[in-house]
Amino acid sequence: MAQERVGEKAVQAAHKTPPRPQYLRTTLIQMMLLLLVAPGVYLVAGLASAVSLVCGAMCAIVPQAYFAVRITAAARKSAQHAARLGLAAEGGKFVLSAVAFALTFAVLQPAKPGLVFAGFGMFWVIQVVDGIRLLRAR
């Protein structure tokens, strides 16, 4: 009787949908916040301010999305291989952030550089806070 219950639970667990990757949740939160904040900044401070803020936010969001995709794929590997891939994803995230800042200032030349850094900082804080939440949840 007890073995039947265990077998039933195993079958039910196998039919459940896999959990949503937690790192992708951070990227989705960032994108939703950007969609809410950018129009408000545009209405209050103008186009130049909104563009500068969005550029800074994208310097944080794009590397986070890259990291989320890489770490989600790494989670399917063995622990040692996943650790190596995780470090590589973190390094790639850093390089993407640096390249994004370089391109922002070299190509776009934002009118309000302070807002570029404010946008980056705001979205970086979201990554840190959500990362802490993920560590505490386990």
C-alpha positions, 0 to 999 in steps of 0.5 A: 500500500505504501509503495503504491502511494510512493509510485503514484507521487512519482508519476504525478511529479513526473507530469508536472511542468518544470519550474520556471528558471529563477534567473530569467525571473530577474530579467523579466522584473527588470524589463517590466520595471523599465516599461513602467519607468521610461514613459514616466521619465519621458513625460517628466524630464523629456526625451534626452533623459528617457533615452539616457536612462534606458541606455543605462538600464539596457547596460544592466538588463542585456548582460543579465539576460545573457547570464540567465540563459547561460546559467539556466543551460548550465544547471542541466549539467553536472555540478563541476561543469555547471560551476565552470559554465557559471563562472564563464557566464559571470565573466561574459556578463561583466564583459557585456556590461563593459562593452555596452557602456563603451558603445553607449558613450562612443556611439550614442553620446547620451545628453545626460550621462548621470542618468545612464549611470543611475539607470544602470545602478537602479537595475543592478540593485534589482539584480543584487536584491533578487540574487539575495532572495534566490540564495535565501529561498534555498 
